[in-house]
Amino acid sequence: MTFCIGIKVREGIVALADTRIVRGGEQSNKQKLAEFQHNGQSLFTMTSGLRSVRDKAIIYLDESLRNDSNGLDRLYQIVNRFGEQLRRVKAEDGAALQSTNHKFNSHAIIGGRLIGDAVPQVFYVYPEGNWIEAAEDAPYFVIGRTYYGKPILDRLLTYDTPLRSAIGLALLAFDATRTSVTDVACPIDVAVMSNQASVPIFRRYNVADIAITTDWWSNMLANSMQQMPMQWANELLS
């Protein structure tokens, strides 16, 4: 499985993806947060679902952009083009995948900024090729293992959350997920782009790199449990 999250707050955008790949009893690591270029601008993609569908759609997208002499200047145009290629892959491979009980279930998060975008953007692309944009009332998208990290995001993340805190919440959502499942794990890839930046900053972090934060969080939770007001439960313990 996978864990990928894209966040858009007032100050910029954040992307985080794990790298764990599980095939039967085998485990390996592979990049899921991928950088690509268009007209000198750096963008990122993250996908869940079949890797073969993702790779084919990305290659088709790259070919389509190379053959476009005019170029695109808005990120949503790139997202539209990716959706077209996703539908193309489904038309070519959907029946064959279904015949072997493989579901066409490629979900994608695309983010970045082109020359015509006022600020960095984040988009969620469905398997059908249609999309929605992160906004004030929906500041994040998660694909892959979506359940475990949502509570902390829904409680604490808003559009006005500082960019630094948004990075921290993305990490804690990942940490909650990897604590509960075995197919999501470090290293993690992170991309951050503030409104003032022209390109995202990409970094990879291993367990030791993030331990200072995840250990602190675990200790905070344990200490909070000891201090939790429980007077209402006294009669249950008498």
C-alpha positions in Angstrom: 0.0 0.0 0.0 1.1 3.6 0.3 0.7 6.9 2.2 0.8 10.2 0.3 -0.4 13.5 1.5 -0.7 16.9 -0.1 -1.5 20.0 1.9 -2.3 23.6 0.9 -2.3 26.3 3.5 -2.2 30.1 3.1 1.6 30.2 3.2 2.3 27.4 0.7 2.1 23.7 0.0 3.5 20.5 1.5 3.8 17.0 0.1 4.9 13.8 1.9 5.1 10.2 0.7 6.4 7.0 2.2 8.6 4.7 0.1 7.6 1.1 1.3 6.7 -1.4 -1.5 5.3 -4.8 -0.6 5.1 -7.6 -3.0 3.9 -10.8 -1.3 6.4 -11.5 1.4 9.0 -9.1 -0.1 9.6 -5.5 1.0 11.6 -2.8 -0.7 11.7 1.0 -1.0 10.8 3.0 -4.1 10.2 6.7 -4.6 6.5 7.7 -4.7 7.0 11.5 -4.6 8.3 12.3 -8.1 9.6 15.6 -9.4 9.0 16.6 -13.1 9.8 19.7 -15.1 7.7 21.8 -17.5 8.9 25.1 -19.0 11.6 25.3 -16.4 9.2 24.9 -13.5 9.4 22.1 -11.0 6.3 20.1 -10.1 5.5 17.0 -8.2 3.3 13.9 -8.5 2.3 11.2 -6.0 0.2 8.2 -6.9 -1.5 5.2 -5.3 -2.7 2.1 -7.0 -1.0 0.0 -9.7 2.6 1.2 -10.4 2.3 0.2 -14.0 -0.7 2.5 -14.5 1.2 5.4 -12.9 4.4 4.9 -14.9 2.5 4.6 -18.2 0.4 7.7 -17.5 3.5 9.8 -16.5 5.4 8.7 -19.7 2.3 9.6 -21.8 2.1 13.0 -20.0 5.8 13.8 -20.6 5.4 12.9 -24.3 2.3 15.0 -24.6 4.0 18.0 -23.0 7.1 17.6 -25.2 5.0 17.6 -28.3 3.1 20.8 -27.3 4.9 23.7 -28.9 2.9 26.3 -27.0 3.5 25.0 -23.5 1.2 25.4 -20.5 1.3 28.1 -18.0 -1.3 27.0 -15.3 -1.0 23.9 -13.2 -4.6 22.9 -13.7 -3.8 22.5 -17.4 -1.1 20.0 -16.5 -3.7 18.2 -14.3 -6.2 18.2 -17.2 -3.5 16.7 -19.5 -2.6 14.0 -16.9 -6.4 13.1 -16.6 -6.5 12.6 -20.4 -3.5 10.3 -20.3 -5.0 8.4 -17.3 -8.2 7.8 -19.4 -6.0 6.7 -22.3 -4.2 4.1 -20.2 -7.6 2.9 -18.9 -8.9 2.5 -22.5 -5.7 0.6 -23.4 -5.2 -1.6 -20.3 -8.5 -1.5 -18.3 -10.0 -4.7 -19.8 -6.7 -6.7 -19.5 -6.3 -5.6 -15.9 -9.9 -6.5 -15.1 -9.5 -10.0 -16.7 -6.8 -10.7 -14.1 -8.8 -9.2 -11.2 -6.7 -6.0 -11.1 -8.7 -2.9 -10.3 -7.9 0.3 -12.2 -7.5 2.4 -9.1 -4.9 5.0 -9.7 -5.3 8.1 -7.6 -2.9 11.0 -7.9 -1.9 14.2 -6.1 -0.2 16.8 -8.3 1.3 20.0 -6.9 3.5 23.0 -7.7 3.3 26.2 -9.6 3.6 27.4 -13.2 4.2 30.9 -14.4 0.5 31.8 -14.6 -0.3 30.6 -11.1 -0.5 33.3 -8.4 0.4 30.8 -5.7 1.4 27.1 -5.5 -1.5 24.7 -6.0 -2.4 21.1 -5.1 -4.8 18.9 -7.0 -6.4 15.4 -6.4 -7.0 13.3 -9.6 -9.5 10.5 -9.5 -9.0 7.2 -11.5 -11.6 8.6 -14.0 -9.3 11.5 -14.8 -11.5 14.2 -13.2 -10.0 16.4 -10.4 -10.6 18.7 -7.4 -8.4 21.4 -6.0 -7.3 21.9 -2.4 -9.0 25.0 -1.0 -9.8 26.8 2.3 -12.5 24.3 3.2 -10.5 21.2 2.1 -6.8 22.0 2.7 -5.5 18.4 2.3 -5.7 15.2 0.3 -4.5 11.7 1.4 -4.2 8.7 -1.0 -3.4 5.1 -0.2 -3.8 4.4 3.5 -6.3 7.2 4.2 -7.9 6.4 7.5 -5.2 6.5 10.2 -3.9 10.0 9.7 -7.2 11.8 9.2 -8.2 12.4 12.8 -5.2 14.6 13.6 -5.5 16.4 10.4 -9.3 17.0 10.8 -8.7 18.3 14.3 -5.7 20.5 13.9 -5.1 21.4 10.2 -6.8 24.5 8.7 -6.0 26.7 5.8 -4.5 29.3 8.2 -2.1 26.7 9.8 1.5 28.0 9.4 3.5 26.2 6.8 6.0 24.9 9.4 3.1 23.4 11.4 1.6 21.9 8.3 4.9 20.0 7.7 4.7 18.7 11.3 1.1 17.6 10.9 1.9 15.8 7.6 4.6 13.9 9.5 2.3 13.0 12.4 -0.3 11.8 10.0 2.3 9.5 8.4 3.5 8.4 11.9 0.0 7.5 12.9 -0.4 5.4 9.7 3.0 3.6 10.0 2.2 2.7 13.6 -1.0 0.9 12.6 0.1 -0.9 9.4 3.2 -2.7 8.1 3.1 -1.6 4.5 3.8 2.1 5.1 7.3 3.0 6.3 10.4 5.2 6.1 12.3 6.7 4.4 9.8 9.5 3.6 10.1 12.0 0.8 9.0 15.6 1.5 8.4 18.6 -0.8 7.7 22.1 0.5 6.9 25.2 -1.6 6.2 28.6 0.0 4.2 31.2 -1.8 7.5 33.2 -2.2 9.4 30.2 -3.8 9.7 29.5 -7.5 10.4 25.8 -7.1 9.7 23.2 -4.3 12.4 22.0 -2.0 12.7 18.2 -2.0 14.3 16.1 0.8 14.4 12.5 2.0 14.3 11.6 5.7 14.9 8.2 7.4 13.8 7.0 10.8 16.6 8.6 12.7 16.0 12.0 11.1 12.4 12.2 12.3 12.8 10.4 15.6 13.2 13.6 17.6 9.7 14.6 16.5 7.9 11.2 16.6 9.4 10.3 20.0 8.4 13.7 21.4 4.9 13.1 20.1 4.6 9.6 21.7 5.8 11.0 25.0 3.3 13.9 24.8 0.4 11.4 24.2 1.5 9.2 27.1 1.8 12.2 29.5 -1.6 13.5 28.4 -3.2 10.2 29.2 -1.9 10.4 32.8 -3.4 13.9 33.1 -6.7 13.2 31.4 -9.8 14.4 33.4 -11.7 11.3 34.2 -14.0 12.2 37.1 -17.1 11.2 35.1 -15.8 7.6 35.1 -15.3 7.3 38.9 -18.5 5.3 39.4 -17.4 2.8 36.8 -14.3 2.1 39.0 -15.9 2.0 42.4 
